[in-house]
Structure formats: structure tokens, C-alpha cells
Amino acid sequence: MEDPLAVPHAINRRDDGILIEWDALGHQALFRARDLRLACPCAGCVEEMTGRPLLDPDAVPTGVLPVRLALVGTYGLRVSWSDGHGTGIYTFARLLAECPCPRCRSGQPG
């Protein structure tokens, strides 16, 4: 069953990353552009069977930015990047599990 908390309230593309508002009560986080690009889960960036990273971080420009966002069903987000990449699907469940906000990093309950 889908976790309703893993469906964002709002998603905003910014040059420095993607701001996700998880709820209307203030739970939000900025996923920094380059960090998110380096975490691309696609088969070209991560070895499917082992999870070993295939993407060379030096191949990703420091100024990479999200150019376009597209929803993938109700479970994820596809990002088109300024470096031409755009095949990864970032699931909302994974983004929420890796939420960089202070509350999530400290392990405090929602």
C-alpha cells in the first residue's frame, strides 16, 4: 500500500535544486541539485544487480541544475538535467527516506 506521506504537497524546481514540501504543516526540504544528480538511480548511473555506482562524479558539472520536472504516476519524479541526463526516476518514498531536513536527519517523528 502506498504511504500517503510519501506524496508531496508541492514540488518546486529551483536552479539550486528541488524544493519538496511534504505537507502543508511545514515539512519541507531542499534537495541540492548536484547531490540529487549524483544520486540518480537509473541503470546508467547505478549497476542494477549490485547497486554499485557507475556515474563518475567528475563527469557531472558542479553547476548542474534541474531544467524540467515531470511526475511519474503518483510515485515519483523524473528530472531533466542541464548536463543532458534525464532517465532516472526519483521515487517519493526514496526522497522522503533521504529527506535532508533537520527534523528527518535528527530522527524526530513527523
C-alpha positions as CSV (number, residue, x, y, z in Angstrom):
1,M,0.0,0.0,0.0
2,E,1.3,3.5,-0.9
3,D,2.4,5.7,2.0
4,P,0.3,8.9,1.7
5,L,3.1,10.8,3.5
6,A,5.4,10.0,0.6
7,V,3.3,12.0,-1.9
8,P,4.5,15.6,-1.7
9,H,2.2,18.5,-1.1
10,A,4.2,20.7,-3.5
11,I,7.3,20.4,-5.7
12,N,9.2,23.4,-6.9
13,R,12.2,23.5,-9.3
14,R,14.9,25.9,-8.4
15,D,18.3,26.5,-10.0
16,D,20.0,25.3,-6.8
17,G,17.8,22.2,-6.5
18,I,14.3,20.9,-5.9
19,L,12.2,22.1,-3.0
20,I,9.8,19.5,-1.8
21,E,7.0,20.4,0.6
22,W,6.0,17.1,2.1
23,D,2.9,18.5,3.9
24,A,1.1,21.8,4.5
25,L,2.4,21.9,8.0
26,G,5.9,23.0,7.1
27,H,7.8,19.7,6.5
28,Q,9.9,20.7,3.5
29,A,13.4,20.2,2.2
30,L,15.7,21.4,-0.5
31,F,17.4,18.6,-2.4
32,R,20.6,20.2,-3.7
33,A,20.9,19.9,-7.5
34,R,24.3,18.3,-7.8
35,D,23.7,16.0,-4.8
36,L,20.4,14.8,-6.4
37,R,22.0,14.4,-9.8
38,L,24.8,12.3,-8.3
39,A,22.2,10.1,-6.6
40,C,20.4,9.3,-9.9
41,P,19.0,5.8,-9.6
42,C,18.9,5.0,-13.3
43,A,20.6,1.9,-14.8
44,G,23.2,4.2,-16.5
45,C,24.3,5.6,-13.1
46,V,23.9,2.6,-10.8
47,E,24.7,-1.1,-11.5
48,E,21.3,-2.7,-11.3
49,M,22.3,-6.0,-9.7
50,T,24.8,-4.7,-7.1
51,G,23.8,-1.1,-6.6
52,R,27.4,-0.1,-7.4
53,P,27.7,3.5,-8.6
54,L,28.6,3.8,-12.3
55,L,28.5,7.5,-12.5
56,D,31.8,9.3,-12.3
57,P,31.2,12.4,-10.1
58,D,33.9,14.3,-12.1
59,A,31.7,13.9,-15.2
60,V,28.9,15.9,-13.5
61,P,29.4,19.7,-13.7
62,T,29.4,21.5,-10.4
63,G,26.8,23.9,-11.8
64,V,24.4,21.2,-12.9
65,L,20.8,22.3,-12.5
66,P,17.3,20.8,-12.9
67,V,15.8,22.1,-16.2
68,R,12.5,20.3,-16.1
69,L,10.4,18.1,-13.8
70,A,7.8,15.6,-14.7
71,L,5.6,13.5,-12.4
72,V,5.8,9.7,-13.0
73,G,2.4,8.5,-11.9
74,T,1.8,9.3,-8.3
75,Y,5.0,7.7,-7.1
76,G,7.9,9.6,-8.5
77,L,9.6,12.4,-10.3
78,R,11.7,12.5,-13.4
79,V,14.3,15.3,-13.7
80,S,15.8,16.6,-16.9
81,W,19.2,17.9,-16.0
82,S,21.3,20.7,-17.6
83,D,24.0,18.1,-18.4
84,G,21.6,16.3,-20.8
85,H,20.7,13.4,-18.4
86,G,17.1,12.6,-17.7
87,T,16.4,8.9,-17.4
88,G,16.3,8.5,-13.6
89,I,13.1,8.2,-11.6
90,Y,13.3,9.5,-8.1
91,T,10.5,7.8,-6.1
92,F,8.8,9.9,-3.5
93,A,9.3,7.1,-0.9
94,R,13.1,7.2,-1.5
95,L,13.2,11.0,-1.4
96,L,11.3,11.1,1.8
97,A,13.6,8.4,3.3
98,E,16.6,10.5,2.4
99,C,15.0,13.8,3.3
100,P,17.8,16.3,4.3
101,C,15.7,18.5,6.5
102,P,16.9,18.9,10.1
103,R,13.9,17.0,11.5
104,C,14.4,14.0,9.4
105,R,18.2,14.0,9.9
106,S,17.7,14.1,13.6
107,G,15.3,11.1,13.5
108,Q,12.4,13.1,15.1
109,P,9.0,11.8,14.3
110,G,6.7,13.6,11.9
